[in-house]
Structure formats: C-alpha cells, structure tokens
Amino acid sequence: MAIIVTLDVMLARRKMRAKDLARRIDISETNLSLLRSGKVKGVRFETLEKLCHELDCKPGDLLDFEADPPS
C-alpha cells in the first residue's frame, strides 16, 4: 500500500511554480520538494490546509492511495 502525492499535477493544472507556492505558504523550497517527491512520512494539517487554500483544491486532489494487488 502507498500514499501517492499528486502535488505536481495540481501545480501544473494551476500553472504555478513550486518556488512560488513555497513562498505563499511559508515553507522552505526544500520541504516542499520533499513533500512533492513523497519522501515525507507525514504532513501537518495546517500545511495541507495552506496547500489546499493556495491551489483551490481538496486534500484528495493532492493525495492518492494505491492498494497492493490481491494475492
């Protein structure tokens, strides 16, 4: 099972650069990059709320779930 971060898709849809988004939500570009790549173990609700506000989306637009195939 895996949670897939689809933040890059939303950035492309909104024609926004990650650098600009990081500045708008007041997090480092490095932390946003780690989030975009899925290398983080968690995300604060406050950060998720800021992302959704700036990108005009819902949390489900930024995250997806991939289940393991049945055995």
mmCIF file of the N, C-alpha and C atoms, coordinates in Angstrom:
data_MODEL
# 
_entry.id   MODEL 
# 
loop_
_atom_site.group_PDB 
_atom_site.id 
_atom_site.type_symbol 
_atom_site.label_atom_id 
_atom_site.label_alt_id 
_atom_site.label_comp_id 
_atom_site.label_asym_id 
_atom_site.label_entity_id 
_atom_site.label_seq_id 
_atom_site.pdbx_PDB_ins_code 
_atom_site.Cartn_x 
_atom_site.Cartn_y 
_atom_site.Cartn_z 
_atom_site.occupancy 
_atom_site.B_iso_or_equiv 
_atom_site.pdbx_formal_charge 
_atom_site.auth_seq_id 
_atom_site.auth_comp_id 
_atom_site.auth_asym_id 
_atom_site.auth_atom_id 
_atom_site.pdbx_PDB_model_num 
ATOM 1   N N  . MET A 1 1  ? 0.851  -1.186  0.000   1.00 0.00 ? 1  MET A N  1 
ATOM 2   C CA . MET A 1 1  ? 0.000  0.000   0.000   1.00 0.00 ? 1  MET A CA 1 
ATOM 3   C C  . MET A 1 1  ? 0.887  1.236   0.000   1.00 0.00 ? 1  MET A C  1 
ATOM 4   N N  . ALA A 1 2  ? 0.388  2.279   -0.614  1.00 0.00 ? 2  ALA A N  1 
ATOM 5   C CA . ALA A 1 2  ? 1.182  3.503   -0.666  1.00 0.00 ? 2  ALA A CA 1 
ATOM 6   C C  . ALA A 1 2  ? 0.273  4.709   -0.857  1.00 0.00 ? 2  ALA A C  1 
ATOM 7   N N  . ILE A 1 3  ? 0.685  5.790   -0.239  1.00 0.00 ? 3  ILE A N  1 
ATOM 8   C CA . ILE A 1 3  ? 0.052  7.083   -0.473  1.00 0.00 ? 3  ILE A CA 1 
ATOM 9   C C  . ILE A 1 3  ? 0.888  7.777   -1.552  1.00 0.00 ? 3  ILE A C  1 
ATOM 10  N N  . ILE A 1 4  ? 0.240  8.221   -2.607  1.00 0.00 ? 4  ILE A N  1 
ATOM 11  C CA . ILE A 1 4  ? 0.912  8.891   -3.712  1.00 0.00 ? 4  ILE A CA 1 
ATOM 12  C C  . ILE A 1 4  ? 0.606  10.379  -3.634  1.00 0.00 ? 4  ILE A C  1 
ATOM 13  N N  . VAL A 1 5  ? 1.643  11.199  -3.640  1.00 0.00 ? 5  VAL A N  1 
ATOM 14  C CA . VAL A 1 5  ? 1.472  12.653  -3.602  1.00 0.00 ? 5  VAL A CA 1 
ATOM 15  C C  . VAL A 1 5  ? 1.364  13.160  -5.039  1.00 0.00 ? 5  VAL A C  1 
ATOM 16  N N  . THR A 1 6  ? 0.253  13.815  -5.336  1.00 0.00 ? 6  THR A N  1 
ATOM 17  C CA . THR A 1 6  ? 0.000  14.312  -6.688  1.00 0.00 ? 6  THR A CA 1 
ATOM 18  C C  . THR A 1 6  ? 0.078  15.842  -6.741  1.00 0.00 ? 6  THR A C  1 
ATOM 19  N N  . LEU A 1 7  ? 0.902  16.390  -5.905  1.00 0.00 ? 7  LEU A N  1 
ATOM 20  C CA . LEU A 1 7  ? 1.056  17.845  -5.837  1.00 0.00 ? 7  LEU A CA 1 
ATOM 21  C C  . LEU A 1 7  ? 1.564  18.419  -7.158  1.00 0.00 ? 7  LEU A C  1 
ATOM 22  N N  . ASP A 1 8  ? 2.461  17.710  -7.837  1.00 0.00 ? 8  ASP A N  1 
ATOM 23  C CA . ASP A 1 8  ? 2.973  18.192  -9.121  1.00 0.00 ? 8  ASP A CA 1 
ATOM 24  C C  . ASP A 1 8  ? 1.869  18.354  -10.158 1.00 0.00 ? 8  ASP A C  1 
ATOM 25  N N  . VAL A 1 9  ? 0.920  17.441  -10.132 1.00 0.00 ? 9  VAL A N  1 
ATOM 26  C CA . VAL A 1 9  ? -0.204 17.517  -11.072 1.00 0.00 ? 9  VAL A CA 1 
ATOM 27  C C  . VAL A 1 9  ? -1.004 18.794  -10.822 1.00 0.00 ? 9  VAL A C  1 
ATOM 28  N N  . MET A 1 10 ? -1.277 19.064  -9.553  1.00 0.00 ? 10 MET A N  1 
ATOM 29  C CA . MET A 1 10 ? -2.060 20.256  -9.217  1.00 0.00 ? 10 MET A CA 1 
ATOM 30  C C  . MET A 1 10 ? -1.294 21.528  -9.544  1.00 0.00 ? 10 MET A C  1 
ATOM 31  N N  . LEU A 1 11 ? 0.012  21.528  -9.306  1.00 0.00 ? 11 LEU A N  1 
ATOM 32  C CA . LEU A 1 11 ? 0.827  22.695  -9.667  1.00 0.00 ? 11 LEU A CA 1 
ATOM 33  C C  . LEU A 1 11 ? 0.747  22.948  -11.171 1.00 0.00 ? 11 LEU A C  1 
ATOM 34  N N  . ALA A 1 12 ? 0.823  21.898  -11.953 1.00 0.00 ? 12 ALA A N  1 
ATOM 35  C CA . ALA A 1 12 ? 0.738  22.040  -13.414 1.00 0.00 ? 12 ALA A CA 1 
ATOM 36  C C  . ALA A 1 12 ? -0.631 22.559  -13.833 1.00 0.00 ? 12 ALA A C  1 
ATOM 37  N N  . ARG A 1 13 ? -1.680 22.031  -13.221 1.00 0.00 ? 13 ARG A N  1 
ATOM 38  C CA . ARG A 1 13 ? -3.040 22.495  -13.548 1.00 0.00 ? 13 ARG A CA 1 
ATOM 39  C C  . ARG A 1 13 ? -3.227 23.973  -13.224 1.00 0.00 ? 13 ARG A C  1 
ATOM 40  N N  . ARG A 1 14 ? -2.601 24.410  -12.151 1.00 0.00 ? 14 ARG A N  1 
ATOM 41  C CA . ARG A 1 14 ? -2.741 25.810  -11.734 1.00 0.00 ? 14 ARG A CA 1 
ATOM 42  C C  . ARG A 1 14 ? -1.678 26.714  -12.365 1.00 0.00 ? 14 ARG A C  1 
ATOM 43  N N  . LYS A 1 15 ? -0.789 26.096  -13.164 1.00 0.00 ? 15 LYS A N  1 
ATOM 44  C CA . LYS A 1 15 ? 0.294  26.832  -13.826 1.00 0.00 ? 15 LYS A CA 1 
ATOM 45  C C  . LYS A 1 15 ? 1.084  27.654  -12.810 1.00 0.00 ? 15 LYS A C  1 
ATOM 46  N N  . MET A 1 16 ? 1.453  26.970  -11.725 1.00 0.00 ? 16 MET A N  1 
ATOM 47  C CA . MET A 1 16 ? 2.170  27.611  -10.639 1.00 0.00 ? 16 MET A CA 1 
ATOM 48  C C  . MET A 1 16 ? 3.500  26.898  -10.431 1.00 0.00 ? 16 MET A C  1 
ATOM 49  N N  . ARG A 1 17 ? 4.523  27.661  -10.122 1.00 0.00 ? 17 ARG A N  1 
ATOM 50  C CA . ARG A 1 17 ? 5.829  27.083  -9.835  1.00 0.00 ? 17 ARG A CA 1 
ATOM 51  C C  . ARG A 1 17 ? 5.910  26.715  -8.354  1.00 0.00 ? 17 ARG A C  1 
ATOM 52  N N  . ALA A 1 18 ? 6.628  25.647  -8.086  1.00 0.00 ? 18 ALA A N  1 
ATOM 53  C CA . ALA A 1 18 ? 6.785  25.194  -6.703  1.00 0.00 ? 18 ALA A CA 1 
ATOM 54  C C  . ALA A 1 18 ? 7.423  26.278  -5.849  1.00 0.00 ? 18 ALA A C  1 
ATOM 55  N N  . LYS A 1 19 ? 8.360  26.991  -6.418  1.00 0.00 ? 19 LYS A N  1 
ATOM 56  C CA . LYS A 1 19 ? 9.038  28.065  -5.692  1.00 0.00 ? 19 LYS A CA 1 
ATOM 57  C C  . LYS A 1 19 ? 8.027  29.117  -5.212  1.00 0.00 ? 19 LYS A C  1 
ATOM 58  N N  . ASP A 1 20 ? 7.089  29.470  -6.087  1.00 0.00 ? 20 ASP A N  1 
ATOM 59  C CA . ASP A 1 20 ? 6.076  30.462  -5.723  1.00 0.00 ? 20 ASP A CA 1 
ATOM 60  C C  . ASP A 1 20 ? 5.123  29.926  -4.658  1.00 0.00 ? 20 ASP A C  1 
ATOM 61  N N  . LEU A 1 21 ? 4.749  28.655  -4.790  1.00 0.00 ? 21 LEU A N  1 
ATOM 62  C CA . LEU A 1 21 ? 3.867  28.050  -3.800  1.00 0.00 ? 21 LEU A CA 1 
ATOM 63  C C  . LEU A 1 21 ? 4.536  28.005  -2.432  1.00 0.00 ? 21 LEU A C  1 
ATOM 64  N N  . ALA A 1 22 ? 5.797  27.616  -2.397  1.00 0.00 ? 22 ALA A N  1 
ATOM 65  C CA . ALA A 1 22 ? 6.526  27.553  -1.124  1.00 0.00 ? 22 ALA A CA 1 
ATOM 66  C C  . ALA A 1 22 ? 6.530  28.918  -0.440  1.00 0.00 ? 22 ALA A C  1 
ATOM 67  N N  . ARG A 1 23 ? 6.758  29.951  -1.214  1.00 0.00 ? 23 ARG A N  1 
ATOM 68  C CA . ARG A 1 23 ? 6.765  31.310  -0.654  1.00 0.00 ? 23 ARG A CA 1 
ATOM 69  C C  . ARG A 1 23 ? 5.383  31.684  -0.123  1.00 0.00 ? 23 ARG A C  1 
ATOM 70  N N  . ARG A 1 24 ? 4.344  31.347  -0.871  1.00 0.00 ? 24 ARG A N  1 
ATOM 71  C CA . ARG A 1 24 ? 2.982  31.712  -0.475  1.00 0.00 ? 24 ARG A CA 1 
ATOM 72  C C  . ARG A 1 24 ? 2.525  31.012  0.801   1.00 0.00 ? 24 ARG A C  1 
ATOM 73  N N  . ILE A 1 25 ? 2.950  29.771  0.996   1.00 0.00 ? 25 ILE A N  1 
ATOM 74  C CA . ILE A 1 25 ? 2.502  29.046  2.190   1.00 0.00 ? 25 ILE A CA 1 
ATOM 75  C C  . ILE A 1 25 ? 3.553  29.046  3.288   1.00 0.00 ? 25 ILE A C  1 
ATOM 76  N N  . ASP A 1 26 ? 4.631  29.758  3.049   1.00 0.00 ? 26 ASP A N  1 
ATOM 77  C CA . ASP A 1 26 ? 5.665  29.991  4.055   1.00 0.00 ? 26 ASP A CA 1 
ATOM 78  C C  . ASP A 1 26 ? 6.333  28.702  4.540   1.00 0.00 ? 26 ASP A C  1 
ATOM 79  N N  . ILE A 1 27 ? 6.763  27.869  3.569   1.00 0.00 ? 27 ILE A N  1 
ATOM 80  C CA . ILE A 1 27 ? 7.613  26.733  3.902   1.00 0.00 ? 27 ILE A CA 1 
ATOM 81  C C  . ILE A 1 27 ? 8.827  26.776  2.981   1.00 0.00 ? 27 ILE A C  1 
ATOM 82  N N  . SER A 1 28 ? 9.862  26.088  3.358   1.00 0.00 ? 28 SER A N  1 
ATOM 83  C CA . SER A 1 28 ? 11.074 26.113  2.545   1.00 0.00 ? 28 SER A CA 1 
ATOM 84  C C  . SER A 1 28 ? 10.850 25.343  1.249   1.00 0.00 ? 28 SER A C  1 
ATOM 85  N N  . GLU A 1 29 ? 11.584 25.731  0.221   1.00 0.00 ? 29 GLU A N  1 
ATOM 86  C CA . GLU A 1 29 ? 11.512 25.019  -1.052  1.00 0.00 ? 29 GLU A CA 1 
ATOM 87  C C  . GLU A 1 29 ? 11.957 23.573  -0.868  1.00 0.00 ? 29 GLU A C  1 
ATOM 88  N N  . THR A 1 30 ? 12.919 23.360  0.023   1.00 0.00 ? 30 THR A N  1 
ATOM 89  C CA . THR A 1 30 ? 13.403 22.005  0.294   1.00 0.00 ? 30 THR A CA 1 
ATOM 90  C C  . THR A 1 30 ? 12.294 21.137  0.865   1.00 0.00 ? 30 THR A C  1 
ATOM 91  N N  . ASN A 1 31 ? 11.559 21.658  1.853   1.00 0.00 ? 31 ASN A N  1 
ATOM 92  C CA . ASN A 1 31 ? 10.463 20.885  2.447   1.00 0.00 ? 31 ASN A CA 1 
ATOM 93  C C  . ASN A 1 31 ? 9.349  20.630  1.441   1.00 0.00 ? 31 ASN A C  1 
ATOM 94  N N  . LEU A 1 32 ? 9.051  21.598  0.602   1.00 0.00 ? 32 LEU A N  1 
ATOM 95  C CA . LEU A 1 32 ? 8.029  21.394  -0.424  1.00 0.00 ? 32 LEU A CA 1 
ATOM 96  C C  . LEU A 1 32 ? 8.498  20.339  -1.426  1.00 0.00 ? 32 LEU A C  1 
ATOM 97  N N  . SER A 1 33 ? 9.763  20.372  -1.772  1.00 0.00 ? 33 SER A N  1 
ATOM 98  C CA . SER A 1 33 ? 10.320 19.373  -2.694  1.00 0.00 ? 33 SER A CA 1 
ATOM 99  C C  . SER A 1 33 ? 10.224 17.969  -2.111  1.00 0.00 ? 33 SER A C  1 
ATOM 100 N N  . LEU A 1 34 ? 10.529 17.835  -0.826  1.00 0.00 ? 34 LEU A N  1 
ATOM 101 C CA . LEU A 1 34 ? 10.405 16.533  -0.165  1.00 0.00 ? 34 LEU A CA 1 
ATOM 102 C C  . LEU A 1 34 ? 8.956  16.051  -0.169  1.00 0.00 ? 34 LEU A C  1 
ATOM 103 N N  . LEU A 1 35 ? 8.036  16.962  0.041   1.00 0.00 ? 35 LEU A N  1 
ATOM 104 C CA . LEU A 1 35 ? 6.623  16.614  0.017   1.00 0.00 ? 35 LEU A CA 1 
ATOM 105 C C  . LEU A 1 35 ? 6.208  16.186  -1.393  1.00 0.00 ? 35 LEU A C  1 
ATOM 106 N N  . ARG A 1 36 ? 6.626  16.945  -2.383  1.00 0.00 ? 36 ARG A N  1 
ATOM 107 C CA . ARG A 1 36 ? 6.290  16.635  -3.780  1.00 0.00 ? 36 ARG A CA 1 
ATOM 108 C C  . ARG A 1 36 ? 6.800  15.263  -4.197  1.00 0.00 ? 36 ARG A C  1 
ATOM 109 N N  . SER A 1 37 ? 7.951  14.884  -3.695  1.00 0.00 ? 37 SER A N  1 
ATOM 110 C CA . SER A 1 37 ? 8.559  13.610  -4.081  1.00 0.00 ? 37 SER A CA 1 
ATOM 111 C C  . SER A 1 37 ? 8.021  12.434  -3.259  1.00 0.00 ? 37 SER A C  1 
ATOM 112 N N  . GLY A 1 38 ? 7.224  12.725  -2.235  1.00 0.00 ? 38 GLY A N  1 
ATOM 113 C CA . GLY A 1 38 ? 6.663  11.670  -1.410  1.00 0.00 ? 38 GLY A CA 1 
ATOM 114 C C  . GLY A 1 38 ? 7.637  11.110  -0.394  1.00 0.00 ? 38 GLY A C  1 
ATOM 115 N N  . LYS A 1 39 ? 8.711  11.838  -0.115  1.00 0.00 ? 39 LYS A N  1 
ATOM 116 C CA . LYS A 1 39 ? 9.739  11.360  0.804   1.00 0.00 ? 39 LYS A CA 1 
ATOM 117 C C  . LYS A 1 39 ? 9.480  11.731  2.256   1.00 0.00 ? 39 LYS A C  1 
ATOM 118 N N  . VAL A 1 40 ? 8.318  12.255  2.548   1.00 0.00 ? 40 VAL A N  1 
ATOM 119 C CA . VAL A 1 40 ? 7.983  12.599  3.929   1.00 0.00 ? 40 VAL A CA 1 
ATOM 120 C C  . VAL A 1 40 ? 7.075  11.521  4.506   1.00 0.00 ? 40 VAL A C  1 
ATOM 121 N N  . LYS A 1 41 ? 7.120  11.371  5.801   1.00 0.00 ? 41 LYS A N  1 
ATOM 122 C CA . LYS A 1 41 ? 6.293  10.369  6.485   1.00 0.00 ? 41 LYS A CA 1 
ATOM 123 C C  . LYS A 1 41 ? 4.943  10.938  6.913   1.00 0.00 ? 41 LYS A C  1 
ATOM 124 N N  . GLY A 1 42 ? 4.827  12.252  6.899   1.00 0.00 ? 42 GLY A N  1 
ATOM 125 C CA . GLY A 1 42 ? 3.582  12.877  7.319   1.00 0.00 ? 42 GLY A CA 1 
ATOM 126 C C  . GLY A 1 42 ? 3.550  14.337  6.913   1.00 0.00 ? 42 GLY A C  1 
ATOM 127 N N  . VAL A 1 43 ? 2.376  14.909  7.015   1.00 0.00 ? 43 VAL A N  1 
ATOM 128 C CA . VAL A 1 43 ? 2.207  16.327  6.710   1.00 0.00 ? 43 VAL A CA 1 
ATOM 129 C C  . VAL A 1 43 ? 1.232  16.897  7.738   1.00 0.00 ? 43 VAL A C  1 
ATOM 130 N N  . ARG A 1 44 ? 1.549  18.064  8.232   1.00 0.00 ? 44 ARG A N  1 
ATOM 131 C CA . ARG A 1 44 ? 0.671  18.720  9.213   1.00 0.00 ? 44 ARG A CA 1 
ATOM 132 C C  . ARG A 1 44 ? -0.619 19.167  8.523   1.00 0.00 ? 44 ARG A C  1 
ATOM 133 N N  . PHE A 1 45 ? -1.718 19.069  9.251   1.00 0.00 ? 45 PHE A N  1 
ATOM 134 C CA . PHE A 1 45 ? -2.989 19.538  8.709   1.00 0.00 ? 45 PHE A CA 1 
ATOM 135 C C  . PHE A 1 45 ? -2.905 21.016  8.346   1.00 0.00 ? 45 PHE A C  1 
ATOM 136 N N  . GLU A 1 46 ? -2.171 21.782  9.117   1.00 0.00 ? 46 GLU A N  1 
ATOM 137 C CA . GLU A 1 46 ? -2.021 23.215  8.835   1.00 0.00 ? 46 GLU A CA 1 
ATOM 138 C C  . GLU A 1 46 ? -1.375 23.416  7.456   1.00 0.00 ? 46 GLU A C  1 
ATOM 139 N N  . THR A 1 47 ? -0.347 22.628  7.160   1.00 0.00 ? 47 THR A N  1 
ATOM 140 C CA . THR A 1 47 ? 0.319  22.727  5.856   1.00 0.00 ? 47 THR A CA 1 
ATOM 141 C C  . THR A 1 47 ? -0.616 22.274  4.744   1.00 0.00 ? 47 THR A C  1 
ATOM 142 N N  . LEU A 1 48 ? -1.329 21.186  4.965   1.00 0.00 ? 48 LEU A N  1 
ATOM 143 C CA . LEU A 1 48 ? -2.279 20.689  3.975   1.00 0.00 ? 48 LEU A CA 1 
ATOM 144 C C  . LEU A 1 48 ? -3.372 21.722  3.707   1.00 0.00 ? 48 LEU A C  1 
ATOM 145 N N  . GLU A 1 49 ? -3.814 22.376  4.764   1.00 0.00 ? 49 GLU A N  1 
ATOM 146 C CA . GLU A 1 49 ? -4.833 23.422  4.624   1.00 0.00 ? 49 GLU A CA 1 
ATOM 147 C C  . GLU A 1 49 ? -4.310 24.582  3.779   1.00 0.00 ? 49 GLU A C  1 
ATOM 148 N N  . LYS A 1 50 ? -3.076 24.996  4.023   1.00 0.00 ? 50 LYS A N  1 
ATOM 149 C CA . LYS A 1 50 ? -2.477 26.088  3.247   1.00 0.00 ? 50 LYS A CA 1 
ATOM 150 C C  . LYS A 1 50 ? -2.324 25.698  1.785   1.00 0.00 ? 50 LYS A C  1 
ATOM 151 N N  . LEU A 1 51 ? -1.895 24.461  1.544   1.00 0.00 ? 51 LEU A N  1 
ATOM 152 C CA . LEU A 1 51 ? -1.756 23.976  0.165   1.00 0.00 ? 51 LEU A CA 1 
ATOM 153 C C  . LEU A 1 51 ? -3.103 24.018  -0.550  1.00 0.00 ? 51 LEU A C  1 
ATOM 154 N N  . CYS A 1 52 ? -4.128 23.506  0.112   1.00 0.00 ? 52 CYS A N  1 
ATOM 155 C CA . CYS A 1 52 ? -5.457 23.483  -0.492  1.00 0.00 ? 52 CYS A CA 1 
ATOM 156 C C  . CYS A 1 52 ? -5.990 24.888  -0.743  1.00 0.00 ? 52 CYS A C  1 
ATOM 157 N N  . HIS A 1 53 ? -5.730 25.782  0.177   1.00 0.00 ? 53 HIS A N  1 
ATOM 158 C CA . HIS A 1 53 ? -6.190 27.161  0.014   1.00 0.00 ? 53 HIS A CA 1 
ATOM 159 C C  . HIS A 1 53 ? -5.522 27.817  -1.202  1.00 0.00 ? 53 HIS A C  1 
ATOM 160 N N  . GLU A 1 54 ? -4.203 27.703  -1.290  1.00 0.00 ? 54 GLU A N  1 
ATOM 161 C CA . GLU A 1 54 ? -3.465 28.346  -2.389  1.00 0.00 ? 54 GLU A CA 1 
ATOM 162 C C  . GLU A 1 54 ? -3.747 27.710  -3.743  1.00 0.00 ? 54 GLU A C  1 
ATOM 163 N N  . LEU A 1 55 ? -3.977 26.404  -3.747  1.00 0.00 ? 55 LEU A N  1 
ATOM 164 C CA . LEU A 1 55 ? -4.205 25.698  -5.006  1.00 0.00 ? 55 LEU A CA 1 
ATOM 165 C C  . LEU A 1 55 ? -5.689 25.534  -5.328  1.00 0.00 ? 55 LEU A C  1 
ATOM 166 N N  . ASP A 1 56 ? -6.555 26.040  -4.435  1.00 0.00 ? 56 ASP A N  1 
ATOM 167 C CA . ASP A 1 56 ? -8.006 25.951  -4.605  1.00 0.00 ? 56 ASP A CA 1 
ATOM 168 C C  . ASP A 1 56 ? -8.424 24.513  -4.918  1.00 0.00 ? 56 ASP A C  1 
ATOM 169 N N  . CYS A 1 57 ? -8.105 23.621  -3.978  1.00 0.00 ? 57 CYS A N  1 
ATOM 170 C CA . CYS A 1 57 ? -8.404 22.212  -4.179  1.00 0.00 ? 57 CYS A CA 1 
ATOM 171 C C  . CYS A 1 57 ? -8.750 21.563  -2.842  1.00 0.00 ? 57 CYS A C  1 
ATOM 172 N N  . LYS A 1 58 ? -9.011 20.277  -2.886  1.00 0.00 ? 58 LYS A N  1 
ATOM 173 C CA . LYS A 1 58 ? -9.295 19.488  -1.692  1.00 0.00 ? 58 LYS A CA 1 
ATOM 174 C C  . LYS A 1 58 ? -8.121 18.560  -1.428  1.00 0.00 ? 58 LYS A C  1 
ATOM 175 N N  . PRO A 1 59 ? -7.962 18.074  -0.188  1.00 0.00 ? 59 PRO A N  1 
ATOM 176 C CA . PRO A 1 59 ? -6.843 17.173  0.117   1.00 0.00 ? 59 PRO A CA 1 
ATOM 177 C C  . PRO A 1 59 ? -6.767 15.968  -0.824  1.00 0.00 ? 59 PRO A C  1 
ATOM 178 N N  . GLY A 1 60 ? -7.913 15.454  -1.230  1.00 0.00 ? 60 GLY A N  1 
ATOM 179 C CA . GLY A 1 60 ? -7.938 14.319  -2.149  1.00 0.00 ? 60 GLY A CA 1 
ATOM 180 C C  . GLY A 1 60 ? -7.376 14.630  -3.527  1.00 0.00 ? 60 GLY A C  1 
ATOM 181 N N  . ASP A 1 61 ? -7.286 15.916  -3.850  1.00 0.00 ? 61 ASP A N  1 
ATOM 182 C CA . ASP A 1 61 ? -6.677 16.314  -5.122  1.00 0.00 ? 61 ASP A CA 1 
ATOM 183 C C  . ASP A 1 61 ? -5.153 16.263  -5.049  1.00 0.00 ? 61 ASP A C  1 
ATOM 184 N N  . LEU A 1 62 ? -4.617 16.221  -3.843  1.00 0.00 ? 62 LEU A N  1 
ATOM 185 C CA . LEU A 1 62 ? -3.167 16.233  -3.645  1.00 0.00 ? 62 LEU A CA 1 
ATOM 186 C C  . LEU A 1 62 ? -2.605 14.869  -3.250  1.00 0.00 ? 62 LEU A C  1 
ATOM 187 N N  . LEU A 1 63 ? -3.484 13.990  -2.781  1.00 0.00 ? 63 LEU A N  1 
ATOM 188 C CA . LEU A 1 63 ? -3.059 12.683  -2.301  1.00 0.00 ? 63 LEU A CA 1 
ATOM 189 C C  . LEU A 1 63 ? -3.907 11.592  -2.941  1.00 0.00 ? 63 LEU A C  1 
ATOM 190 N N  . ASP A 1 64 ? -3.265 10.461  -3.224  1.00 0.00 ? 64 ASP A N  1 
ATOM 191 C CA . ASP A 1 64 ? -3.969 9.317   -3.783  1.00 0.00 ? 64 ASP A CA 1 
ATOM 192 C C  . ASP A 1 64 ? -3.514 8.078   -3.022  1.00 0.00 ? 64 ASP A C  1 
ATOM 193 N N  . PHE A 1 65 ? -4.306 7.022   -3.080  1.00 0.00 ? 65 PHE A N  1 
ATOM 194 C CA . PHE A 1 65 ? -3.993 5.785   -2.376  1.00 0.00 ? 65 PHE A CA 1 
ATOM 195 C C  . PHE A 1 65 ? -3.867 4.657   -3.385  1.00 0.00 ? 65 PHE A C  1 
ATOM 196 N N  . GLU A 1 66 ? -2.785 3.923   -3.287  1.00 0.00 ? 66 GLU A N  1 
ATOM 197 C CA . GLU A 1 66 ? -2.566 2.778   -4.172  1.00 0.00 ? 66 GLU A CA 1 
ATOM 198 C C  . GLU A 1 66 ? -2.490 1.525   -3.313  1.00 0.00 ? 66 GLU A C  1 
ATOM 199 N N  . ALA A 1 67 ? -3.466 0.653   -3.457  1.00 0.00 ? 67 ALA A N  1 
ATOM 200 C CA . ALA A 1 67 ? -3.514 -0.582  -2.673  1.00 0.00 ? 67 ALA A CA 1 
ATOM 201 C C  . ALA A 1 67 ? -2.653 -1.650  -3.339  1.00 0.00 ? 67 ALA A C  1 
ATOM 202 N N  . ASP A 1 68 ? -2.165 -2.566  -2.517  1.00 0.00 ? 68 ASP A N  1 
ATOM 203 C CA . ASP A 1 68 ? -1.430 -3.710  -3.054  1.00 0.00 ? 68 ASP A CA 1 
ATOM 204 C C  . ASP A 1 68 ? -2.415 -4.588  -3.847  1.00 0.00 ? 68 ASP A C  1 
ATOM 205 N N  . PRO A 1 69 ? -1.951 -5.154  -4.950  1.00 0.00 ? 69 PRO A N  1 
ATOM 206 C CA . PRO A 1 69 ? -2.838 -6.054  -5.698  1.00 0.00 ? 69 PRO A CA 1 
ATOM 207 C C  . PRO A 1 69 ? -3.149 -7.298  -4.860  1.00 0.00 ? 69 PRO A C  1 
ATOM 208 N N  . PRO A 1 70 ? -4.358 -7.850  -5.014  1.00 0.00 ? 70 PRO A N  1 
ATOM 209 C CA . PRO A 1 70 ? -4.708 -9.036  -4.242  1.00 0.00 ? 70 PRO A CA 1 
ATOM 210 C C  . PRO A 1 70 ? -3.792 -10.213 -4.600  1.00 0.00 ? 70 PRO A C  1 
ATOM 211 N N  . SER A 1 71 ? -3.499 -11.033 -3.594  1.00 0.00 ? 71 SER A N  1 
ATOM 212 C CA . SER A 1 71 ? -2.606 -12.194 -3.822  1.00 0.00 ? 71 SER A CA 1 
ATOM 213 C C  . SER A 1 71 ? -3.331 -13.339 -4.458  1.00 0.00 ? 71 SER A C  1 
# 
